[in-house]
Structure formats: C-alpha cells, structure tokens
Amino acid sequence: MTNTQEPQNINISSVATAVDAVASAAADLKLYDTASHAVSNFTPIKPGQVGMYVCGATVQSSPHIGHIRAAVAFDVVRRWFERLGYKVTFVRNVTDIDDKILDKAAAAGQQWWERAYIYEREFTEAYNTLGVEPPTYEPRATGHMIDMIDLIKQIIDNGHGYVVTDENGNPTGNVYFDVASWPHYGELTHQKQTAVADAMGPSVDNTGNDKYNPVDPADMSEDKHDPRDFALWKAPKDSDPLDARWNTPFGTGRPGWHIECSAMSHRYLKDMFDIHGGGLDLRFPHHENEMAQTRAAGYDSAARWMHSAWVTAKGEKMSKSLGNGLSVPAVLAENSAWVVRYALGSVQYRSMLEWSDQTLTEAQSAYDRVSNFIERAGAAVGGQPSREEIVSVSADELPADFVAAMNDDINVSGASAAIFTAIRSGNTLLSKLADRVDSDVAKDEVRAVLVNVRAMLDTLGLDPLAEPWVSEGAAGGAAGAGADSAEHTALDRLVSEQLEERAEARKAKDFARADAIRDALGAAGIAIEDTPQGPTWTLK
C-alpha cells in the first residue's frame, strides 16, 4: 500500500515573484515556539510561502466557544501572513473516527459516520458564520488510512514501533510506539521520565486521570513494553461496528489518536513545514507523541509549534466534560457574529480568555465605535472604498503601531489599540472637516484613515463590509453606501424619509417637530448626527 507523491515543480521565476511580493515588515515578525519556550524571528522554509497545519475538530458533538477560539486565533495568524504577502497553505484536519464518536453514536442510535458528518457540518457552519477563512485542505482521518498504515510500517521498520501478537504469534491489531527507542522524546514539552520542566503540561509518567486529556483505553494495556508507550494502531473493541475496522499487515483495527496528524501533515505539506498549531491542551500527549512518531518515521516535524490558550469561565477551562461549555448557536442567538468573533480574538492567542457577559459587552461597544466611524467617514468622502482596495493594502502601508503589535507574536490587544487610535484620529478629522478651506485635501485625509482602519480590521477578520458580515446582516449601520443587506436597505429608506421630513421642519423653523422626529428615532435605537454633508444615522 503506497500513495502516489505529487511531483515537486520548483520554478525559479515564480519563487522570485513570491519573494518580491512579501512586505518589508515581514522581516520583523517574531513568534513564540513551544519547543524552544522563546519568541524568535520567523523565517519561512520556502521563500514567500508559509505551510501551516492546525489540529481541527473531533466531530463528536456540537461546537462550543472553547473549540472555536483556537480556529479564530489561527485564522488571525494566517491573515497576518497573508497581509505580509505570503502565500499560505493552511491545513486543518477533521477527526471523524474515535472512541467518543463511536460510543456517542451507539448511544444515540446513529451510524458512527452519520454522527461525524452531522457535527462536521455544524463545525463548518460555525467557522463560516464567524468569518474563519476556509482551509486550503481539510482532510478527514477516514480518508487517509493508507497514509497512516504506511507511516506506521515505516516507524516499525525503523525500529521505533512494535506489533503486539497473540499466543500463536498472530498480530492482534495493537501497535505501539517504543518511547525508549527514541531519545528525543519529550523535546516539545521539555519533559523527562522523572521530571517536568514544563509546568503547563502533565508528566509523561503520570498515569492518573487527566480531565482535559482522558487516557485512551488502548494506552492502558498491559501489552505495552513501557508505561510511556502509546498506541499507533489499536484492535477494535467488541462493541465497535464492523465498518469501523480496517485490515492491515499488523491486524484489524483503527488508528490511535495521534497518527492521523502525522500522516496528513506529511501528505499535504510534505517534509518539514513552518507551523503546527492547536489548542494548549494538545501539547501533551498529542503533539509530543505526534512529533516523536513523525521524526521516527524519517520525516522532519514542524519547524515551529504554536498553541492557543483556553477559553475559561470563572477561571476553569471551558469544555463539555466539565459542564460549562457554551454552544456556538446559543451564543449567536444572543449576540451578533461580529461581536462574538471580536470577543474570541480580543486577547493575544497565548493568553487565557475569560468568557463572561462583560467580554461580550465590551465587544459590542467596540462594534458600535467601529461602525459609527466607518459609516460617518464613508458619508463624508462620498462612499466606501471597495473591498478590492482594502484587501490590496500591504502591511507596509498600515500604521506602524499596528504592524509592530502584530509582529510581536500576534499581539491583537496592541493591534486593537492601534485601530482605535486611528479611529480617534479619524473622528477628529471629521469634526474639523467643515472648517477646512482645502476640503478636498481634508477628505483625502479622512479617506486614508478609513482605508487603514478597514484594512487593519480586515487583518483581524473584522471589516464590517466584508463577508460574512454583510450578507448575514451583521454589519448593521456600518454598511453605509456599501451595504447590500435587504434589512439595512429597508431601514435606510425609512430613516431617510424621517430625516427628510426633519430637514423640512427645520427649514420651516418648526423646531419642535424636528426635535420630535429626532427623539422618536432615538427611542427606536437610531442615533442622528448632523454633519456638514448632511445628517447621518447609526444604530445605537
């Protein structure tokens, strides 16, 4: 069983073009590496290109906010690479078979593959609703069994894995990685057999129950040569369906937890790639084991490992097993998707994010400030810049404080501060616009700020005039001249009629009537602001 490898076609002129497209700001990008425990300069393996593999969902049940935080965090990392001019190949896997999926499907009277597909669709819907860019490739574990089997064979052939046999010498389907044969084991999380250098990770010889990483029953087997050994392939349980078993040279069974990511990252990104990402809880054992087995098979592992911190609720990690998970649909029922995305990305990816009503209130306030400025500025300059113009803005053209923050290990808190600094500057320019003799120059200044604000927001996936916000109606009053949402168009017509009536009343010096119209609109949640170009409205 082998896979056909795609030929490598390296065109020198295309490489030169890719390098030329990279912004000068890229030279200052610094990122944290879990393995080195340090922030260091980022240099791509291939000039002008970035390869990223991020562990995706185990599709056992509905997504909660804790799951989606990692997706948003690495979406922002990816978007910054793209703004810097890199061509990004982004791989995010789907784990569509494991013990939890099989057990929950059986309990619910479902086929295991049916349950996996239902919840894969839910995760995709959540990603799309929250503006997470689709991956370049999104492989499923069940579609890569041959890759996994071949990888395991290489590990065994290299002397780093062993097949468990029965009393007659026949393979049982259980295959384990031989940790003792691999002297580099523990290098990712800085762990030894008897000591833990990484206080954030559990010890490799801690066999107790870990509520964040439940032990795979296969890893508790007495057939292991060493307590640290972990399953590469495992024999099926008696309760496992017949269609959840694959025949291999080492017996019938299915993959262990870790092997799929090694197989798929190599399949789509070849040998060493730039970044492997995932949630903090995946550092050990998943990523430690993944790094070991990839290298033991004879391949290079990721050049850099990045991990996003948890979403916490009252200081405790948000997870279904702890009973404090908030489903994405439930949160979106009470808040706009833009607000939820802003809240999820409001702190640097390595910082814990405390989820609360206050978090969402602050995100809503941010939206109000953003949308108010974008609409007012668009009205002042005669229309919104096109999406094409916003997307084409290079990192080298953005404000220096924003670039510095993003280059500092994706410091989104600093980047957000830079955005609101620019908005304050833009509001000042708007307030002085009527007093400027050189009004065309003043409008150009406002437009330049508007372009920068929207491009910075777009880097964080938050430009209100981009998809999915416009089509979903999440942009609200910020859409201005660029809106194509039916709800906004209808509301704009109704409010415009009221503003015309108010203007007629003021012209006739019927100020009581004009004030009554303004107050009625205010009571309905619409703020009116009189500008030199005429009145504008925003949702409060």
N, C-alpha and C positions, 0 to 999 in steps of 0.2 A: 504494500500500500504506500504509494507516494503521491505527492502533489506536484503538479507542473508549476515551476517557478517562472514568473514573468521575466523576460529579458531586461537587463539594465540598459537604458538608452541615454547616455550622458552626452548632451550636445553642448559643446564649449560656448557657443554664442548665446544659447539660452541661459546658461549659468551666469554669464557676464551680464545679461539683461536683468536677471533676478537680483544680482548684487547691486546693480545700479539703481534698482527700484527701492532698495532699503533706505530708510531715513537715516540721517546722520545721528539722530537721537538714539538709535538702536545701540550705538557703541557704549552708552552709559547704562544700559539695562542690567540690573542686579536682581538675582532671585535666590531664594533660600533653597538649600538642598538638605533633605532629611538625613542622607547618609553622611554628609560632612558636618552637619549641625552648624552651617555657616551660610551667610549671604555672600554670593560671589558673582562676578561678571558673567553674563550669558554670552556664549559663543556658539552658534549653530554648527552642527556636524557637517551639514551641506550648506554652502553659502546661499543666502537668500531663501532658505527653506527651513521649516520647523515641523518636526514629527511629534505628535502628542498622542498618548494613549491614556484614557481616563476610565477607570472602572465604573461601569454603569449599574443598572438596577438588577436585583434579583426579583423577578416579577411574580411574587407570591401573593401580593395583595396591593391595595391602593397606595399611591404615593403620599407621603406626608412631608411637611415643611422641612424636616431634617434631611430627607433624601434630596430635595430639590435645591437646598442650599449649595451642595457640592457642585451640582450642574451649573448653577448661576455663577459660582466662584470661578470655575474653569472656563466658562463662557467669556467672562471678563478678561481672563488671561489670554485666551485665544484672540479676542477682539483687539487687545493691545498689540499683540504680534502682527495682526493684520493691518492695524493703523500704522505700525512701524514699517510696513511694506513687505513683510514676509509672506510667502506662500505657505499656508498651514495645511497639513494633512492631519485631520483630527479623527481619531478612532475612539468610539465608545461602545463597549460590548453590552450584550443582554444575556444575563444568566437565566436561561429558560428551562433548566432542569436542576433540581437539587432536592434534598430531603424535605425541606419545608414545602416546596411546591407539590411534591408527591403526597405528602401527608395531608395538606390542606385541601387538595383536590379530592382525595379519597373521602375526607370528612364531609365535603360539600356535595358529594355525588357527581363530581365532574371528571372528565378526562384530564390528565395532567397537562397535556399540551393545550387543551381548551382554556384551562385556567391561566396558563402562562401567556397565551395570546391575548386574552381579555385584559390582563393587567399591563402587558406591554403596551397596548393601545392607550390605557389610562396614563401611563408614564409619558408616552409621546404627546398626548393631548396637554398634559401639564407643562412639558418642555415648550411646546408651541405657544401655549397661552401666555407663558411668562417670557417670551422673546428669546429663548435659548436657540442659538443657531443650530441647524441640523448638522450632524457629524458628516465627515467625508465618507466614512464607512461605519455601519452599525451592525456588526456581525453577531449572530446568535451562537451560543455554545453548541446547540444540537446540530448546527450546520458545519461544525469543524471537528467532528470525531476523528476523521482520518489524520488531521493535523496533530491532534492530541496523542493518538496512538503512535504515530511516527516519532513524536518528541519523546514519549516515554521509552520507546525502543532505543533511542539514542542515549538517553540517560542510563539505561541498563547496560548498554554496550560499552559505555564509558566507565562503568564500574561504580556508579553512584545511585543505583536503584536495585531492588531485588523483588523477585516474584515469590509469593507465598504458595507453597504446594501442600496437597493433602497427604495422607499416609501412604498413598500409592504413587506419589511423585507427580501427580497431575496438578496443573495450575488452578488455583481457586478463584481467580479474578481479582485478588488483592495484590497490589503492587505498592511498595513503599520507597520513599526517598531515604537514602542512607546518609543521615546527617553527619555521622562520624567520619565518613569518607570525604567530606567537603570542608576543608579547613577554613574557608571564608564565611561559613555560616554565622550569622549574627552581625555582619558588617553594616547592614542597613540601619538597624536599631541599636547598634553598639552593645550587644549583649553577649555574655559568656555563659557557660553552663551553670556557674555558681554565683554569678554577679549580674546586676542590672546597671548598666551605665546610663541607660535612657529611662529616666524616671516616669516618662509618659507611657511607657509600654510595659506589659506584663513580662515576667521572666519566661525564658524558653523552657524551663523545667518546672513551671508552676502548673500542676495538673488539676488544680481546683477549678470550679465553675467560674467562668468569666461571663458576666451578664451581657457584655457588649459583643463578645465573640464566643458563642456557645461551642462547645467541643463537638467536632464531627465524631459520631459513634465509631467510625472506621479508625479514627486515630486513638481510640481507647483499646484497640485489640491487643491481646497478649501475644499475637504472632509477630509483633514488631521486635526488631533487634535492639532498639534503643528507645527510651520513652520520648525522645525528641523527634523521631522519625515521623513522617506524615504521609498520608495517602496520595498516590499519584492516580491510581485506579482502584476501584473497590467493587467487591462482589455485591450483587443485589440482595436486598432484604427479601424475605419471603413475601412480604406484602407489596413489593414493587410490581407494577404492571409488566407484562411481557414485552410491550413496546417501549419500555424504558430501560432496555438492556441491549448492549452491543457486544458482538463477538470479536474477540481479539486473540492474538497469539498467547496472551497470558490469562485467558479465561474470559467468561462472560461477565459483564458488569457495566459500570458507568464511571465517568470521570470524578476524581477528587475535586475539592473546591478550587484549588489553586492553578491546576494545569491549564485550564482554558485560557487564562490571560497570557500565559507564556506562549501558547500556541498561536493565539490570534494576534498578539502584538508583533510576533515574528512574521506571521503570514502577511500582514498589511504594511508593516513598517520595516521589514527585513531585519538586518542585524541591529546594531546599536541605534537608538533613536533619542531624540532630545529630552523629552519629558514624559515621565509616568506620573499620573495624578490619581487622587482618590481621597476618600474621607479619612480623617485621623485614625479612626478605629481599624482601618485596614493595614496600618503599618505592620502590626504583628497580630496574628501569624501570617496573614495573607501575602503581604508584599515581601516580607522576609523570605518566605518559602518560594514565592514566585521568582525573586532574584536568584536564589540558590539553584533552583531547578533549570532556569533558563541558561545560566552560565555553565552548569554541569552538563547540559546537553551540547555545549560547544559554541553557544552564541553569546554575543555581548548583551548585557542588560541595558536599561535606560541610563543615559548619561546623568540625569538629574531626577530626583524623586520629590514631588511636591504633595502636601497633604492639607486639605481644608479642615478647619476645626468644626466642632459640633454646633448645632443649634441647641441651646439649653432653655429649659423652662424652670424657673426658680432654682437655677444652678445645677439641675440634673439634665443629663443628655436626653434629648428628645428621641424616643424610639417606641415602637409598638409594644415591645416586650415589657417596657416599664409603664405602659398605660397612659402616657402623656403625649402621644402623637396627635398632631393636628393635621387632618387630611387637607390636601390642597383644595378640593372642591368646597369644603366647609369654610376655609379661609377666604376663598374667592367669592363666596356668597355674601360676605360682609365687607369686602374691600375690592377696589379695582385692581386689575392685574399689574398695572404700572406701580401702584403703591406697594403691592406685595413684593414685586421684583426689587424695588428700591430698598425695602426693608431687609430683604435677604442679602443684598450686596452692600449694605451700609457700612460694614466694617471690613478691614483687611482680611483676606481669606484665612490667615493663620490664627485669627482672633476668634474666641468663642462669641457667639451671637446670642444674647439673651432675648428670647421672644416674649413679647408682652403687648398689652394694649398701647402702652406708651411708645413702643417701637413703631407700631402702625400709625399712631397719631403723628409722630414726627415725620414719617414718610408721607403722610397726607399733606402736612404743612409744606414739605419740600415740593410736592407736586403743585400746590397752589402757587408757590413763588415762581416755579419754573414756567408753568403755563401762563401765568399773568404776564411775565416779561416777554415770552415768545409771541404772545398774541399782540401785545402793545407795540413791540418792536416791528412785527410784521406789518401792522396797520400803518405805522409811521413811515416805513420805507416803501410802501406800496405793494406789498406781497411777500410771501415767504420764499427764501432760497429753495431750489429744487433739492430732492433727495440726492440726485446725482452729484450736485455740488458739495453737499455735506459729506457724502461718502468719499469724495476725492481729496478731502483735506488731509494733508500729510501730518504726521506727528511733529515734523519740523516747523509747521505753521501754527501749532497750538501754543497757548500761553505757557511760559517757562515753568510756572509753579505747578501746573497740571502735569506736564511732561516729567518734571522731577519727581513728583509723587508717584506716578505710575511706574517710573523706572526704579523706584525704591521698593522693590519686591511687591509691586501692585498695591500700593497704599491707597485704597479707594477713599478712605476718610480724608486724606490730604487732597485727593483729586476732587472730591465733592466740595471741599472748602474752596478750591480754585474756581470751580464752576460758580459758586455763589458770590465770590469776589467779582467775577466777570459780570454777573447779573446786577450786582450793586452798581458797578461802573456803568453798565448799560442803562439802568434806571436813571442815574444822574444825567447821562447824555440826553435821555428822553425828556427829562424835566426842563432842560435848558434849550431844547430844540427850537422853541418859538422865539427865543431871544437871540438866536444866531443869525447874523446877516448872511453868512455863507451857508445857507440852509442845505444846499446840495452836498457840500463837504460834510456837514453835520450828519446828514442822512447816511452818507457813506461810512462814517464812523460807527453809527448805530448798527448798520448792516454788518459791518465787520465783526462787531461784538456778537450779534445774533448768530452769524455763521460759526463763530468759535464756540459759543455756548451749545449750539445744537450738535456740533461735531464732538465736543467733549462728552455730552450726554450720550451720543451715539456710541462712543467708545465703551461706555458702561451699559450699552443696550437700552438706553432710556430716552432717546429722541422721541418726543411725543408725536411727531409727524411721520414716524417710521412704522412699518408693520412690526408686530401685530396690533399696535395701539390704535391706529386709525381705523382699520377695518372692524375692530372689536368695539369701537366707540369709547375706548379707554382714555383717549386724549382729551375728551371734554372740550372746554372752551379754548384750549391751546391750539386747536387745529386751524383757526383763523382762515385765511384765504386758501390754505392747502387742504382743508377738510373735505372728505368725500363720504362722511358718515351721514346716513339719512337722518338720524336723530339730531345731529348738530345742525344740519341744513334747515330742518323744520324749525328748530328752536331759534336759529339765527333770523329766520324770516319773521317769526312772531315778535322777537325782541326788537328787530329793526323797525317794525311798524310802530311799536310803542315809542321808540326813540325819535322817529319822525314826528309823531304826534306831540311829543315833549318839545321838540325843536319849534314846532308851530306855536305851541303855547308860550314859549319864551319869546318868540318873535312878536307875539301879540301882547307881551308883558303880562300874561296870565301866569304869574309865578306860582300861585297856589296850585294850579292844575299841573304845572311842570314838576313841582315838588311831589305831588301826589303820585304821579306816574313813576318817578324815581323811587319813592318809598314802596310802592306796590311791587316793583321789580326787585327791590332789596329784600322784601319779605318773602319773595319767591326764590331767594338764594342767588340773585344776579347782581353783581356789583357794576356800577356805571362809573366810568372815568372820562371826564371831558378833556380832550387834548386839542392842540392847535389844528389837527386834521379832522376833528370831529369827535363825537363820543364813541367810546369802545366799551364792550361788556366782557365780563368773565364770570365764571361760576365761582361762588364763594367757597 
